[in-house]
Amino acid sequence: MNFKDFEAKNIIKYNFNLATACTMKTGGCAKYAFFPTTKEEMAEVILFLKNEKIKCKILGNGSNVIFPDSGYSGAVVLTSGLKELEISENTDSDTVKFYVGAGYSLTSLALKMCKLGFAGLEFAYGIPASVGGAVFMNAGAYGGEMGFVIDSVEYLDESNSVCTLTNDKDKGYFTYRHSFFTDHPEYVILGATLKLCKDESVNPLEIAEKNMQARKDKQPLEYPSCGSAFKRPQGYFAGALIEQAGLKGKGIGGAFVSEKHAGFVVNKGGATTSDVVNLLEYVKNVVFERSGVTLEPEINVIED
């Protein structure tokens, strides 16, 4: 494979504007961007980049990542074309197991399964992530997380072989905002098999819609952001610590601590990645001075 082969397949772009692929809407341009539509194309792209010694980052919905304002001199590989959904067990039974591609919208998946009456993904309705990104960071909310519903994950290893990780709860593959894959960023998630159940005592769609309304009421969804800016420190809540430090509304350039929810950093217009990074560092320092608690950013800041 070469660049012309990918051009012929229409799965490559040059000087790609990263702000269009990240929910914070900041960042410069990537030298290359690839858009594989099948697992086979993904493997071809990854092998090509390795052979050409071109560094790369895998992007789902870009909901917890920001790139430098100066751009990225390597390649970004977007999983948005990997939207396979295979329900392998009868949805009339009490459980359902299904394979879903890494690029599938987590919110769309959660809504679909809740409408079918299966419980387990109610927490995910409204999380602006792809399935692959959610698996990678073990996304969660409202008492649920991906690790609770993952049966197995299909991925490419460092030799570009397709492998399967079976979710053994005793091995701790998925913990708070952390997974086997955050320890192995060289692996490329292709998709996951999830397992949900029916419980006549709950209405999954009702719970999901209640969670979505809570997001709308409490979160600054009207502005670009990466969701929660900091991980929850043990024994505390990041938003509460930031608010207690008097930082609601604090801004640097176009980046601001949300006045609606202090746990969010938002782009009110014209923010740069540098603005966001500087604000995160400022908030981290002030909170430590006031409370002695060290906040850990949940936003993944990419370096070129």
Backbone as CSV, one residue per row, in Angstrom:
resi,resn,N_x,N_y,N_z,CA_x,CA_y,CA_z,C_x,C_y,C_z
1,MET,0.841,-1.202,0.000,0.000,0.000,0.000,0.876,1.253,0.000
2,ASN,0.376,2.324,-0.646,1.061,3.605,-0.628,0.010,4.709,-0.577
3,PHE,0.472,5.955,-0.554,-0.468,7.072,-0.440,-1.500,7.064,-1.570
4,LYS,-1.055,6.763,-2.779,-1.976,6.768,-3.922,-3.055,5.688,-3.782
5,ASP,-2.692,4.568,-3.169,-3.691,3.517,-2.936,-4.787,4.013,-1.999
6,PHE,-4.381,4.723,-0.956,-5.368,5.250,-0.012,-6.174,6.379,-0.648
7,GLU,-5.530,7.172,-1.505,-6.255,8.209,-2.243,-7.315,7.587,-3.132
8,ALA,-6.962,6.484,-3.802,-7.905,5.801,-4.690,-9.112,5.277,-3.918
9,LYS,-8.887,4.884,-2.661,-9.985,4.403,-1.814,-10.728,5.550,-1.128
10,ASN,-10.198,6.770,-1.310,-10.801,7.965,-0.708,-10.875,7.883,0.814
11,ILE,-9.791,7.374,1.410,-9.775,7.260,2.874,-8.601,8.037,3.482
12,ILE,-8.056,8.998,2.744,-6.982,9.820,3.284,-7.240,11.282,2.968
13,LYS,-6.884,12.153,3.929,-6.918,13.599,3.719,-5.590,14.165,4.196
14,TYR,-5.197,15.278,3.599,-3.954,15.939,3.959,-4.254,17.270,4.648
15,ASN,-3.365,17.663,5.571,-3.539,18.923,6.312,-4.965,19.015,6.882
16,PHE,-5.294,18.022,7.662,-6.640,17.872,8.213,-6.815,18.732,9.456
17,ASN,-7.861,19.537,9.484,-8.140,20.442,10.603,-8.621,19.658,11.814
18,LEU,-7.770,19.550,12.823,-8.088,18.738,13.996,-9.200,19.327,14.849
19,ALA,-9.399,20.636,14.761,-10.470,21.259,15.546,-11.839,20.723,15.143
20,THR,-11.949,20.206,13.920,-13.225,19.652,13.458,-13.463,18.238,13.989
21,ALA,-12.423,17.629,14.544,-12.521,16.232,14.994,-12.443,16.090,16.499
22,CYS,-12.348,17.194,17.231,-12.251,17.166,18.695,-13.358,18.038,19.278
23,THR,-13.998,17.580,20.323,-15.156,18.295,20.859,-14.810,19.614,21.533
24,MET,-13.534,19.847,21.868,-13.131,21.145,22.414,-13.000,22.186,21.306
25,LYS,-12.908,21.722,20.054,-12.809,22.590,18.877,-11.552,23.452,18.892
26,THR,-10.438,22.845,19.303,-9.146,23.530,19.252,-8.143,22.635,18.532
27,GLY,-6.980,23.201,18.252,-5.901,22.431,17.638,-5.647,22.836,16.200
28,GLY,-4.424,22.559,15.737,-4.028,22.882,14.373,-4.391,21.766,13.406
29,CYS,-3.546,21.556,12.429,-3.814,20.541,11.397,-2.895,19.340,11.549
30,ALA,-3.414,18.177,11.228,-2.600,16.962,11.156,-2.085,16.825,9.734
31,LYS,-0.851,16.374,9.605,-0.272,16.214,8.269,-1.087,15.237,7.443
32,TYR,-1.528,14.138,8.087,-2.346,13.136,7.406,-3.520,12.747,8.296
33,ALA,-4.617,12.398,7.650,-5.758,11.827,8.366,-6.311,10.675,7.534
34,PHE,-6.531,9.546,8.190,-7.048,8.356,7.512,-8.433,8.014,8.050
35,PHE,-9.290,7.520,7.157,-10.670,7.211,7.508,-11.040,5.797,7.044
36,PRO,-10.468,4.773,7.667,-10.797,3.392,7.269,-12.267,3.093,7.540
37,THR,-12.871,2.269,6.669,-14.288,1.931,6.821,-14.503,0.473,7.189
38,THR,-13.427,-0.307,7.215,-13.516,-1.704,7.631,-12.319,-2.039,8.523
39,LYS,-12.417,-3.152,9.218,-11.301,-3.592,10.052,-10.084,-3.911,9.193
40,GLU,-10.309,-4.415,7.995,-9.206,-4.733,7.096,-8.477,-3.462,6.667
41,GLU,-9.245,-2.423,6.358,-8.616,-1.149,5.984,-7.856,-0.553,7.165
42,MET,-8.409,-0.695,8.360,-7.705,-0.203,9.546,-6.348,-0.892,9.673
43,ALA,-6.329,-2.199,9.497,-5.073,-2.949,9.592,-4.090,-2.501,8.514
44,GLU,-4.590,-2.234,7.306,-3.731,-1.758,6.219,-3.128,-0.401,6.547
45,VAL,-3.946,0.492,7.087,-3.467,1.829,7.438,-2.399,1.750,8.523
46,ILE,-2.664,1.003,9.576,-1.719,0.902,10.688,-0.404,0.290,10.224
47,LEU,-0.479,-0.763,9.414,0.739,-1.391,8.904,1.528,-0.419,8.029
48,PHE,0.842,0.318,7.185,1.492,1.305,6.319,2.221,2.359,7.152
49,LEU,1.563,2.889,8.166,2.167,3.931,9.000,3.384,3.399,9.749
50,LYS,3.302,2.160,10.203,4.445,1.561,10.889,5.614,1.386,9.931
51,ASN,5.326,0.897,8.735,6.393,0.688,7.754,7.045,1.999,7.324
52,GLU,6.223,3.053,7.238,6.734,4.365,6.829,7.286,5.169,8.012
53,LYS,7.186,4.576,9.208,7.650,5.230,10.435,6.982,6.598,10.645
54,ILE,5.689,6.630,10.391,4.887,7.835,10.623,4.128,7.654,11.937
55,LYS,4.355,8.543,12.880,3.656,8.426,14.162,2.166,8.671,13.949
56,CYS,1.342,8.069,14.808,-0.099,8.228,14.626,-0.830,8.220,15.962
57,LYS,-2.021,8.798,15.928,-2.953,8.762,17.049,-4.298,8.282,16.527
58,ILE,-4.930,7.403,17.293,-6.250,6.906,16.937,-7.292,7.845,17.539
59,LEU,-8.262,8.262,16.729,-9.293,9.183,17.190,-10.673,8.569,17.025
60,GLY,-11.459,8.612,18.088,-12.858,8.241,17.994,-13.655,9.511,17.748
61,ASN,-14.395,9.940,18.753,-15.157,11.188,18.629,-14.352,12.391,19.116
62,GLY,-13.122,12.155,19.586,-12.279,13.260,20.044,-12.846,13.987,21.247
63,SER,-13.545,13.261,22.113,-14.246,13.915,23.217,-13.417,14.074,24.484
64,ASN,-12.201,13.538,24.508,-11.366,13.787,25.694,-9.914,14.006,25.283
65,VAL,-9.727,14.600,24.095,-8.378,14.798,23.581,-8.254,16.171,22.921
66,ILE,-7.096,16.799,23.086,-6.817,18.049,22.390,-5.414,17.981,21.800
67,PHE,-5.254,18.591,20.630,-3.993,18.580,19.899,-3.346,19.966,19.939
68,PRO,-2.029,20.039,19.700,-1.332,21.327,19.742,-1.886,22.323,18.723
69,ASP,-1.785,23.599,19.058,-2.199,24.649,18.131,-1.334,24.638,16.876
70,SER,-0.093,24.202,17.027,0.831,24.153,15.900,0.547,22.980,14.973
71,GLY,-0.345,22.085,15.398,-0.701,20.934,14.587,0.011,19.672,15.022
72,TYR,-0.169,18.642,14.244,0.398,17.332,14.539,1.094,16.846,13.274
73,SER,2.379,16.574,13.376,3.176,16.258,12.191,3.048,14.804,11.739
74,GLY,2.265,14.025,12.474,2.033,12.642,12.102,0.666,12.456,11.477
75,ALA,0.084,11.290,11.705,-1.224,10.945,11.150,-2.228,10.704,12.267
76,VAL,-3.463,11.106,12.031,-4.567,10.698,12.893,-5.388,9.677,12.111
77,VAL,-5.827,8.638,12.802,-6.632,7.602,12.177,-7.985,7.605,12.868
78,LEU,-9.014,7.991,12.141,-10.342,8.120,12.725,-11.125,6.824,12.576
79,THR,-11.772,6.410,13.648,-12.506,5.136,13.659,-13.957,5.305,13.239
80,SER,-14.354,6.505,12.847,-15.774,6.796,12.603,-16.418,5.890,11.567
81,GLY,-15.611,5.261,10.693,-16.172,4.367,9.692,-16.434,2.957,10.187
82,LEU,-15.966,2.637,11.379,-16.142,1.284,11.932,-17.431,1.232,12.750
83,LYS,-18.546,1.079,12.056,-19.861,1.180,12.699,-20.649,-0.130,12.642
84,GLU,-19.942,-1.225,12.600,-20.595,-2.525,12.549,-21.383,-2.781,13.837
85,LEU,-22.565,-3.368,13.691,-23.369,-3.761,14.853,-23.995,-5.113,14.555
86,GLU,-23.594,-6.110,15.320,-24.084,-7.474,15.125,-24.678,-7.993,16.428
87,ILE,-25.987,-8.119,16.482,-26.646,-8.683,17.654,-26.706,-10.192,17.456
88,SER,-25.969,-10.908,18.302,-25.772,-12.337,18.070,-26.693,-13.231,18.873
89,GLU,-27.483,-12.663,19.767,-28.409,-13.483,20.543,-29.806,-12.882,20.478
90,ASN,-30.798,-13.679,20.625,-32.191,-13.269,20.499,-32.534,-12.191,21.514
91,THR,-33.008,-11.039,21.037,-33.338,-9.936,21.947,-34.617,-10.204,22.751
92,ASP,-35.293,-11.341,22.492,-36.466,-11.686,23.286,-36.083,-12.417,24.574
93,SER,-34.815,-12.800,24.676,-34.354,-13.492,25.881,-34.021,-12.469,26.957
94,ASP,-33.547,-12.952,28.097,-33.237,-12.050,29.204,-31.869,-11.396,29.077
95,THR,-31.064,-11.863,28.155,-29.758,-11.253,27.923,-29.542,-11.055,26.431
96,VAL,-28.649,-10.141,26.104,-28.271,-9.919,24.713,-26.773,-9.686,24.653
97,LYS,-26.140,-10.344,23.714,-24.711,-10.147,23.505,-24.536,-9.668,22.068
98,PHE,-23.738,-8.631,21.866,-23.614,-8.086,20.515,-22.231,-7.469,20.310
99,TYR,-21.796,-7.528,19.046,-20.526,-6.917,18.659,-20.812,-5.541,18.070
100,VAL,-20.019,-4.558,18.479,-20.188,-3.203,17.963,-18.822,-2.619,17.608
101,GLY,-18.756,-1.970,16.452,-17.507,-1.402,15.981,-17.049,-0.215,16.802
102,ALA,-15.760,0.042,16.782,-15.152,1.093,17.601,-15.684,2.478,17.277
103,GLY,-16.134,2.683,16.031,-16.584,4.017,15.638,-18.041,4.301,15.903
104,TYR,-18.774,3.346,16.430,-20.209,3.536,16.683,-20.405,4.558,17.803
105,SER,-21.360,5.440,17.633,-21.669,6.432,18.665,-22.177,5.753,19.930
106,LEU,-21.557,6.057,21.057,-21.967,5.446,22.322,-23.382,5.866,22.702
107,THR,-23.707,7.132,22.492,-25.048,7.618,22.804,-26.101,6.930,21.942
108,SER,-25.829,6.785,20.645,-26.774,6.112,19.747,-26.964,4.660,20.149
109,LEU,-25.869,4.006,20.512,-25.945,2.611,20.936,-26.768,2.476,22.214
110,ALA,-26.501,3.355,23.179,-27.224,3.298,24.458,-28.726,3.473,24.227
111,LEU,-29.087,4.440,23.398,-30.511,4.687,23.141,-31.157,3.490,22.454
112,LYS,-30.477,2.919,21.471,-31.010,1.766,20.737,-31.275,0.594,21.674
113,MET,-30.308,0.285,22.536,-30.463,-0.870,23.413,-31.495,-0.617,24.511
114,CYS,-31.565,0.613,24.993,-32.583,0.937,26.000,-33.985,0.796,25.407
115,LYS,-34.138,1.218,24.151,-35.442,1.084,23.499,-35.833,-0.375,23.319
116,LEU,-34.833,-1.249,23.192,-35.102,-2.688,23.088,-35.382,-3.315,24.454
117,GLY,-35.202,-2.510,25.520,-35.518,-2.980,26.861,-34.377,-3.616,27.611
118,PHE,-33.149,-3.462,27.097,-31.996,-4.067,27.762,-31.275,-3.059,28.644
119,ALA,-30.945,-3.489,29.850,-30.333,-2.614,30.841,-28.812,-2.778,30.867
120,GLY,-28.141,-1.694,31.237,-26.687,-1.724,31.384,-25.994,-0.531,30.774
121,LEU,-26.621,0.081,29.751,-26.003,1.230,29.085,-26.743,2.543,29.355
122,GLU,-27.641,2.540,30.321,-28.374,3.772,30.609,-27.438,4.928,30.938
123,PHE,-26.352,4.629,31.637,-25.383,5.651,32.039,-24.736,6.329,30.839
124,ALA,-24.691,5.634,29.694,-23.929,6.102,28.538,-24.709,7.047,27.636
125,TYR,-25.998,7.166,27.837,-26.813,8.024,26.982,-26.430,9.484,27.243
126,GLY,-25.833,10.096,26.247,-25.377,11.487,26.385,-23.880,11.640,26.464
127,ILE,-23.153,10.542,26.681,-21.688,10.628,26.686,-21.220,10.783,25.236
128,PRO,-20.521,11.871,24.905,-20.171,12.155,23.502,-18.928,11.419,23.039
129,ALA,-18.970,10.105,23.130,-17.792,9.300,22.795,-18.155,8.243,21.772
130,SER,-17.147,7.733,21.085,-17.320,6.530,20.284,-17.188,5.336,21.215
131,VAL,-17.632,4.174,20.756,-17.498,2.968,21.568,-16.034,2.682,21.855
132,GLY,-15.167,2.812,20.844,-13.749,2.544,21.045,-13.122,3.457,22.081
133,GLY,-13.433,4.752,21.994,-12.908,5.695,22.980,-13.424,5.409,24.375
134,ALA,-14.705,5.023,24.458,-15.299,4.713,25.764,-14.670,3.473,26.384
135,VAL,-14.367,2.476,25.535,-13.691,1.278,26.029,-12.290,1.640,26.502
136,PHE,-11.585,2.429,25.691,-10.205,2.794,26.001,-10.094,3.445,27.378
137,MET,-10.958,4.409,27.668,-10.849,5.140,28.934,-11.790,4.610,30.011
138,ASN,-12.510,3.532,29.701,-13.525,3.001,30.613,-14.462,4.118,31.059
139,ALA,-15.117,4.720,30.079,-16.035,5.831,30.344,-17.162,5.391,31.260
140,GLY,-17.616,6.329,32.062,-18.702,6.010,32.968,-19.404,7.246,33.475
141,ALA,-20.565,7.039,34.086,-21.356,8.115,34.694,-22.515,7.477,35.436
142,TYR,-23.062,8.204,36.396,-24.278,7.787,37.095,-24.193,6.348,37.623
143,GLY,-23.016,5.979,38.111,-22.841,4.677,38.738,-22.558,3.524,37.794
144,GLY,-22.510,3.812,36.492,-22.209,2.765,35.523,-20.897,3.045,34.817
145,GLU,-20.334,2.042,34.192,-19.119,2.233,33.396,-19.011,1.092,32.381
146,MET,-18.186,1.309,31.372,-18.074,0.341,30.282,-17.609,-1.026,30.770
147,GLY,-16.707,-1.040,31.744,-16.178,-2.298,32.244,-17.241,-3.233,32.784
148,PHE,-18.402,-2.694,33.174,-19.488,-3.526,33.702,-20.195,-4.315,32.600
149,VAL,-20.126,-3.824,31.357,-20.903,-4.451,30.283,-20.035,-5.057,29.179
150,ILE,-18.722,-4.876,29.270,-17.830,-5.435,28.252,-17.639,-6.932,28.470
151,ASP,-17.910,-7.704,27.430,-17.634,-9.141,27.458,-16.225,-9.403,26.915
152,SER,-15.895,-8.757,25.804,-14.564,-8.892,25.218,-14.291,-7.721,24.292
153,VAL,-13.025,-7.520,23.960,-12.612,-6.433,23.070,-11.716,-7.002,21.979
154,GLU,-11.994,-6.615,20.754,-11.178,-7.026,19.617,-10.218,-5.882,19.273
155,TYR,-8.945,-6.214,19.064,-7.959,-5.156,18.830,-6.799,-5.661,17.982
156,LEU,-6.033,-4.706,17.443,-4.791,-5.014,16.748,-3.648,-4.850,17.726
157,ASP,-2.780,-5.857,17.818,-1.635,-5.735,18.720,-0.460,-5.080,18.000
158,GLU,0.705,-5.050,18.642,1.859,-4.347,18.081,2.381,-4.978,16.793
159,SER,2.018,-6.233,16.542,2.440,-6.888,15.306,1.340,-6.854,14.241
160,ASN,0.286,-6.095,14.524,-0.846,-5.909,13.613,-1.716,-7.159,13.487
161,SER,-1.636,-8.044,14.485,-2.488,-9.231,14.519,-3.791,-8.907,15.243
162,VAL,-4.890,-9.471,14.773,-6.177,-9.284,15.436,-6.243,-10.171,16.669
163,CYS,-6.480,-9.566,17.820,-6.510,-10.294,19.102,-7.824,-10.003,19.823
164,THR,-8.125,-10.830,20.809,-9.319,-10.637,21.620,-8.953,-10.650,23.096
165,LEU,-9.390,-9.634,23.815,-9.223,-9.570,25.268,-10.555,-9.917,25.907
166,THR,-10.593,-11.013,26.652,-11.799,-11.380,27.382,-11.784,-10.668,28.731
167,ASN,-12.890,-10.026,29.058,-12.954,-9.221,30.270,-13.074,-10.101,31.508
168,ASP,-11.941,-10.385,32.104,-11.883,-11.140,33.352,-11.906,-10.132,34.502
169,LYS,-13.018,-10.093,35.228,-13.190,-9.100,36.290,-12.096,-9.206,37.353
170,ASP,-11.593,-10.425,37.578,-10.581,-10.631,38.618,-9.222,-10.050,38.234
171,LYS,-9.016,-9.776,36.945,-7.712,-9.264,36.497,-7.661,-7.747,36.428
172,GLY,-8.768,-7.100,36.712,-8.768,-5.640,36.786,-8.432,-4.942,35.486
173,TYR,-8.945,-5.465,34.374,-8.673,-4.849,33.084,-9.327,-3.475,32.954
174,PHE,-10.421,-3.275,33.713,-11.146,-2.014,33.642,-11.377,-1.473,35.049
175,THR,-10.745,-0.333,35.340,-10.931,0.341,36.624,-11.298,1.794,36.335
176,TYR,-11.431,2.598,37.357,-11.931,3.967,37.173,-11.095,4.742,36.153
177,ARG,-11.734,5.111,35.027,-11.130,5.895,33.937,-9.793,5.310,33.484
178,HIS,-9.721,3.998,33.492,-8.468,3.314,33.173,-8.803,1.930,32.632
179,SER,-7.981,1.456,31.719,-8.219,0.124,31.172,-6.911,-0.531,30.758
180,PHE,-7.009,-1.781,30.372,-5.882,-2.512,29.804,-5.284,-1.726,28.637
181,PHE,-6.123,-1.001,27.917,-5.674,-0.305,26.708,-4.996,1.036,27.005
182,THR,-5.309,1.652,28.122,-4.549,2.849,28.491,-3.129,2.465,28.878
183,ASP,-2.935,1.231,29.321,-1.590,0.719,29.607,-0.878,0.268,28.335
184,HIS,-1.659,0.067,27.271,-1.096,-0.398,25.992,-1.619,0.483,24.853
185,PRO,-1.206,1.744,24.811,-1.722,2.658,23.778,-1.301,2.275,22.368
186,GLU,-0.352,1.334,22.256,0.069,0.879,20.931,-0.965,-0.055,20.294
187,TYR,-1.916,-0.558,21.097,-2.958,-1.425,20.567,-4.089,-0.574,19.989
188,VAL,-4.734,-1.091,18.947,-5.812,-0.360,18.268,-7.122,-1.117,18.456
189,ILE,-8.052,-0.506,19.155,-9.347,-1.135,19.404,-10.171,-1.132,18.123
190,LEU,-10.664,-2.309,17.727,-11.488,-2.447,16.530,-12.979,-2.482,16.868
191,GLY,-13.298,-3.057,18.003,-14.689,-3.169,18.419,-14.775,-3.947,19.709
192,ALA,-15.977,-4.103,20.199,-16.165,-4.816,21.464,-17.456,-5.611,21.432
193,THR,-17.465,-6.701,22.179,-18.689,-7.466,22.399,-19.213,-7.085,23.778
194,LEU,-20.439,-6.594,23.815,-21.053,-6.160,25.071,-22.175,-7.116,25.452
195,LYS,-22.469,-7.168,26.728,-23.520,-8.047,27.227,-24.443,-7.261,28.151
196,LEU,-25.722,-7.238,27.799,-26.730,-6.534,28.583,-27.803,-7.525,29.020
197,CYS,-28.668,-7.085,29.922,-29.706,-7.981,30.431,-31.049,-7.263,30.507
198,LYS,-32.102,-8.061,30.618,-33.439,-7.515,30.842,-33.795,-7.678,32.304
199,ASP,-34.384,-6.623,32.851,-34.811,-6.643,34.245,-36.181,-5.979,34.285
200,GLU,-37.191,-6.761,34.505,-38.563,-6.253,34.466,-38.824,-5.189,35.536
201,SER,-37.941,-5.103,36.533,-38.161,-4.133,37.614,-37.688,-2.733,37.250
202,VAL,-37.005,-2.582,36.106,-36.507,-1.256,35.709,-36.917,-0.970,34.274
203,ASN,-36.986,0.316,33.957,-37.264,0.770,32.602,-36.013,1.482,32.098
204,PRO,-35.169,0.793,31.321,-33.894,1.377,30.901,-34.044,2.708,30.169
205,LEU,-35.041,2.821,29.302,-35.221,4.054,28.536,-35.591,5.219,29.451
206,GLU,-36.424,4.947,30.422,-36.817,5.991,31.374,-35.605,6.481,32.161
207,ILE,-34.757,5.546,32.592,-33.554,5.912,33.351,-32.589,6.699,32.463
208,ALA,-32.404,6.248,31.220,-31.495,6.926,30.293,-31.953,8.355,30.032
209,GLU,-33.251,8.537,29.810,-33.779,9.876,29.537,-33.669,10.776,30.761
210,LYS,-33.813,10.187,31.950,-33.633,10.948,33.185,-32.182,11.402,33.308
211,ASN,-31.248,10.518,32.977,-29.834,10.877,33.010,-29.527,11.987,32.010
212,MET,-30.111,11.879,30.811,-29.889,12.904,29.792,-30.414,14.259,30.255
213,GLN,-31.569,14.273,30.882,-32.119,15.539,31.379,-31.224,16.129,32.456
214,ALA,-30.660,15.261,33.298,-29.738,15.730,34.337,-28.499,16.357,33.705
215,ARG,-28.021,15.777,32.614,-26.872,16.358,31.909,-27.222,17.756,31.403
216,LYS,-28.391,17.872,30.784,-28.811,19.162,30.230,-28.974,20.206,31.321
217,ASP,-29.483,19.769,32.476,-29.724,20.702,33.577,-28.433,21.158,34.247
218,LYS,-27.451,20.256,34.337,-26.267,20.525,35.156,-24.996,20.807,34.376
219,GLN,-24.942,20.402,33.110,-23.693,20.511,32.355,-23.780,21.582,31.270
220,PRO,-22.666,22.228,30.962,-22.654,23.319,29.973,-22.596,22.784,28.544
221,LEU,-23.644,22.093,28.125,-23.656,21.440,26.819,-23.723,22.441,25.668
222,GLU,-23.977,23.718,26.003,-24.081,24.724,24.950,-22.726,25.178,24.421
223,TYR,-21.645,24.771,25.096,-20.296,25.157,24.676,-19.457,23.916,24.350
224,PRO,-18.493,24.069,23.432,-17.546,22.975,23.191,-16.746,22.682,24.460
225,SER,-16.555,21.402,24.742,-15.755,21.008,25.898,-15.304,19.569,25.693
226,CYS,-14.541,19.072,26.644,-14.146,17.660,26.642,-14.832,16.916,27.768
227,GLY,-15.976,17.424,28.209,-16.638,16.801,29.346,-15.899,17.147,30.632
228,SER,-15.889,16.243,31.580,-15.203,16.499,32.852,-13.722,16.749,32.590
229,ALA,-13.239,17.871,33.103,-11.850,18.254,32.836,-10.866,17.495,33.719
230,PHE,-11.322,17.061,34.900,-10.449,16.365,35.842,-11.103,15.084,36.334
231,LYS,-10.280,14.100,36.628,-10.777,12.865,37.226,-11.227,13.146,38.654
232,ARG,-12.112,12.298,39.156,-12.608,12.473,40.518,-11.545,12.013,41.508
233,PRO,-11.011,12.915,42.342,-10.025,12.481,43.340,-10.703,11.651,44.430
234,GLN,-9.979,10.679,44.945,-10.565,9.790,45.950,-11.047,10.587,47.158
235,GLY,-12.310,10.417,47.479,-12.885,11.082,48.635,-13.402,12.482,48.375
236,TYR,-13.277,12.957,47.129,-13.700,14.326,46.799,-14.420,14.331,45.456
237,PHE,-14.926,15.507,45.107,-15.455,15.755,43.773,-14.686,16.928,43.186
238,ALA,-14.168,16.752,41.977,-13.338,17.784,41.376,-14.088,19.101,41.231
239,GLY,-15.331,19.027,40.754,-16.109,20.251,40.556,-16.289,21.037,41.841
240,ALA,-16.558,20.317,42.932,-16.757,20.990,44.223,-15.469,21.651,44.700
241,LEU,-14.344,20.976,44.547,-13.053,21.561,44.944,-12.739,22.819,44.137
242,ILE,-13.038,22.772,42.851,-12.772,23.928,41.979,-13.680,25.090,42.354
243,GLU,-14.947,24.796,42.614,-15.885,25.845,43.014,-15.489,26.447,44.363
244,GLN,-15.096,25.594,45.311,-14.678,26.083,46.626,-13.427,26.950,46.553
245,ALA,-12.625,26.726,45.519,-11.424,27.535,45.322,-11.744,28.866,44.641
246,GLY,-13.018,29.119,44.380,-13.437,30.390,43.786,-13.117,30.521,42.310
247,LEU,-13.067,29.395,41.608,-12.604,29.417,40.215,-13.727,29.331,39.181
248,LYS,-14.967,29.291,39.600,-16.053,29.294,38.625,-15.959,30.564,37.781
249,GLY,-15.988,30.409,36.464,-15.929,31.560,35.585,-14.531,32.044,35.264
250,LYS,-13.515,31.451,35.894,-12.139,31.837,35.614,-11.816,31.524,34.158
251,GLY,-11.188,32.479,33.468,-10.872,32.269,32.068,-9.444,32.630,31.719
252,ILE,-8.914,31.948,30.728,-7.637,32.297,30.107,-7.890,32.247,28.601
253,GLY,-7.761,33.393,27.952,-8.096,33.454,26.536,-9.561,33.109,26.348
254,GLY,-9.850,32.172,25.458,-11.230,31.769,25.216,-11.672,30.572,26.016
255,ALA,-10.814,30.062,26.893,-11.141,28.897,27.724,-11.580,29.351,29.113
256,PHE,-12.672,28.770,29.608,-13.231,29.178,30.899,-13.643,27.969,31.727
257,VAL,-13.513,28.125,33.050,-14.150,27.176,33.960,-15.637,27.481,33.903
258,SER,-16.453,26.489,33.609,-17.878,26.707,33.442,-18.508,27.279,34.712
259,GLU,-19.384,28.256,34.518,-20.133,28.809,35.644,-21.305,27.910,36.019
260,LYS,-21.652,26.998,35.102,-22.763,26.077,35.357,-22.299,24.854,36.122
261,HIS,-21.086,24.368,35.803,-20.511,23.196,36.464,-19.001,23.381,36.460
262,ALA,-18.438,23.585,37.639,-17.013,23.914,37.741,-16.094,22.783,37.306
263,GLY,-16.640,21.595,37.127,-15.813,20.480,36.686,-15.542,20.487,35.197
264,PHE,-16.119,21.445,34.485,-15.964,21.531,33.042,-15.139,22.756,32.656
265,VAL,-14.255,22.580,31.685,-13.578,23.695,31.031,-14.186,23.795,29.640
266,VAL,-14.658,24.988,29.267,-15.380,25.163,28.010,-14.680,26.179,27.112
267,ASN,-14.955,26.047,25.839,-14.463,26.976,24.823,-15.597,27.939,24.507
268,LYS,-15.490,29.177,25.006,-16.551,30.160,24.794,-16.407,30.884,23.465
269,GLY,-15.386,30.512,22.709,-15.181,31.127,21.402,-13.748,31.567,21.233
270,GLY,-13.077,30.998,20.249,-11.713,31.404,19.953,-10.657,30.828,20.869
271,ALA,-11.018,29.886,21.716,-10.020,29.286,22.604,-9.000,28.506,21.797
272,THR,-7.779,28.516,22.277,-6.718,27.697,21.693,-6.422,26.540,22.644
273,THR,-5.704,25.567,22.140,-5.281,24.471,23.012,-4.403,25.009,24.134
274,SER,-3.568,25.985,23.824,-2.714,26.591,24.860,-3.552,27.215,25.959
275,ASP,-4.653,27.880,25.584,-5.553,28.452,26.593,-6.069,27.361,27.517
276,VAL,-6.510,26.262,26.929,-7.078,25.161,27.719,-6.022,24.567,28.643
277,VAL,-4.836,24.294,28.097,-3.760,23.694,28.893,-3.356,24.618,30.036
278,ASN,-3.211,25.898,29.751,-2.816,26.857,30.790,-3.884,26.976,31.869
279,LEU,-5.150,26.917,31.474,-6.233,26.995,32.458,-6.268,25.741,33.326
280,LEU,-6.082,24.577,32.721,-6.041,23.335,33.495,-4.922,23.386,34.542
281,GLU,-3.756,23.872,34.129,-2.619,23.950,35.052,-2.889,24.963,36.160
282,TYR,-3.499,26.086,35.798,-3.823,27.112,36.797,-4.807,26.555,37.833
283,VAL,-5.862,25.907,37.354,-6.868,25.334,38.256,-6.232,24.286,39.164
284,LYS,-5.409,23.437,38.590,-4.738,22.391,39.361,-3.904,23.009,40.483
285,ASN,-3.157,24.057,40.174,-2.293,24.699,41.175,-3.094,25.385,42.272
286,VAL,-4.145,26.102,41.898,-4.945,26.822,42.898,-5.666,25.839,43.814
287,VAL,-6.237,24.788,43.246,-6.941,23.800,44.063,-5.983,23.138,45.048
288,PHE,-4.774,22.849,44.598,-3.795,22.244,45.507,-3.435,23.206,46.633
289,GLU,-3.257,24.475,46.300,-2.928,25.480,47.327,-4.040,25.606,48.352
290,ARG,-5.294,25.540,47.905,-6.436,25.748,48.803,-6.827,24.500,49.587
291,SER,-6.662,23.326,48.976,-7.192,22.112,49.607,-6.154,21.026,49.862
292,GLY,-4.988,21.144,49.211,-3.975,20.100,49.335,-4.261,18.874,48.478
293,VAL,-5.299,18.955,47.642,-5.678,17.837,46.764,-5.107,18.083,45.369
294,THR,-4.455,17.072,44.824,-3.899,17.183,43.475,-4.900,16.639,42.467
295,LEU,-5.359,17.507,41.564,-6.287,17.087,40.522,-5.516,16.503,39.343
296,GLU,-6.062,15.435,38.783,-5.468,14.814,37.602,-6.352,15.072,36.393
297,PRO,-5.840,15.733,35.366,-6.668,16.017,34.199,-7.221,14.758,33.559
298,GLU,-8.480,14.828,33.132,-9.076,13.727,32.390,-8.881,13.939,30.890
299,ILE,-8.590,15.176,30.500,-8.359,15.507,29.099,-6.959,15.042,28.698
300,ASN,-6.874,14.349,27.584,-5.584,13.835,27.080,-4.976,14.895,26.163
301,VAL,-3.901,15.501,26.605,-3.220,16.536,25.835,-2.122,15.885,24.991
302,ILE,-2.291,15.925,23.681,-1.342,15.297,22.764,-0.165,16.230,22.507
303,GLU,1.018,15.690,22.532,2.218,16.456,22.178,2.695,16.020,20.800
304,ASP,3.215,16.969,20.032,3.672,16.631,18.693,5.057,15.989,18.763
